[in-house]
Amino acid sequence: MSDSPSSTRRQFVAGAALTGTATLASGGQIAAEPTSLTSLSLESAAQRASVVLHDPRIQIDPAVRARLEASGARFIELTNDPVRQWRGELAGVLADPGTRLFGVSNWPDFLMVRGLAAESRRHVRHESLDPATGVFTWLIA
């Protein structure tokens, strides 16, 4: 047995949320035009998404949103309780193993969705953090 203190997943996520709140307060925006290899891979990852989960506090460029919607992506705003959202009225879409999830969120929301997706044997295919804004983008399939 280890004498090190243990923490629950909720405590970890709550702590991460407190540290990430300051970076999100400045607001982030996803660019319409790719400017680097990272944003190019982000753009290609997003094109394969069937659902885009996003934090409503983070603005997504209208041109990017239009391209994703044109390719058939469904936008869903994350709520304060992603677990309830995942297992509630959207369970049929979000928990379906065939749904590809693209996310624009903060780190704690990503951790929660990643764990929920793992229950249906889906795993992270892409993840990227913009250190300037604290915006985290990811693809789970």
N, C-alpha and C positions, 0 to 999 in steps of 0.2 A: 504494500500500500504506500501511496505517496503522501507526504505531509504538506504538499503544496495546496494552496487554496483552490477550490474549484468554483466555477461560475456556470450559470445556466446559459442557454442560448439566448434567452430573452435579455439577461443582463448584458451579454456581449453586444447584442444588437442595440440595446438602449444606449450603451456607452459609445458605440460607433455613431449613433444618430446625433448624440450631443456634440461630438467632435466634427461631424460633417455639416451641422446646421449653419455654422458660420460661413462655410464656403458656398453653400446653397443660397444663403441670404443675398449674395451678390448677384444671383441669377445667372443662368447659363443658357446658351442657345446653340443648337446644332446648325452648322453651316450648310448653306445650299450647295456650294461648290466644294468638291474635295480639294484639299490643299497639300496633303501629304500621303505617304503610303498607308499610315494608320487610318486616315479618313477614307481613303480608297477602299480599304478592306471593310471599314464600317459601312460604306455605301453598298458594297456587294453583299455583305451580310444582311443588311436591312432589306434588300430587294427580295431575299428568299423568305422573309417572314410572312406568316399568315396572321399573326396578331402582334400589334405593337403595344406594349405596356409602358405607360409613361407617367411620370410624376407631373401633376398638373401645374406645379410651380416652375417647371422647366419648359421654356418655350421651344417649340420645334419650328424651324423655318417653314413657311407655307409652301414653298416650292418643293422641299423634301417631302412634306406631308402629302402633297398632291401626287408626287411620283409614287409614293408607297401605296396610297389609296388606289391609284390607277392600276397598280400591279396586284390588287386584290387584298391588301392588308387591312385588317380591322383594328381601329384604334380604341384602346380601353385605358381610361385613367385609373391609376392605382389609388386606392383609398388608404385611410389610416390603418386599416387592418387587412393586409394582403391575404392572410390565412382565411379569414371569413369570406373574403371576395373569391378566393380560389375554390373554396368548398361550398359556396352559396349558389346564387343564380347563374354564375358564369362557369360553374364546374364542368358542364358538358363541353365547353370550348377550351378552357384552360387546362384541364386535366387530361384531355385527349392526347394520347401519345403521338398522334399525327400532326398536332399543332406545333408549328415553329414559332417560338416566342422571341421577339426582339424587344429589348428594353432600353429606355432612357430614364434613369432613376439615380437615386443616391445609393451608397454602398449598403446600408441596412436593408433596403427594399430588395436589392439584388440578392443578398444572402438569404432572405426569406423565400423568394421565388425560386432560387436555385435549389433549396432544400425541398420545396414542394414539388418541383419538376423531377427531382431525383426519385421521388416516390413512384413515378410512372416511367422510370428508367430513361429519362432524358437528361442530357448533360450539357455543360457549357461548351460551345464551339468557338465563341469569340467574346472577348472582354477587353475593355479599354477605359482608362480613367483620364479625363482631362484635368491635369493638376491645377490649371488656372481657375477653373470654375467648380471643380468637385463633381462634375457630371460624369456618371458612369454609364457606358453603353455596353450591351451584351446581347448575345444570341444563344438561345438554348434550343436544342433539337433532340 
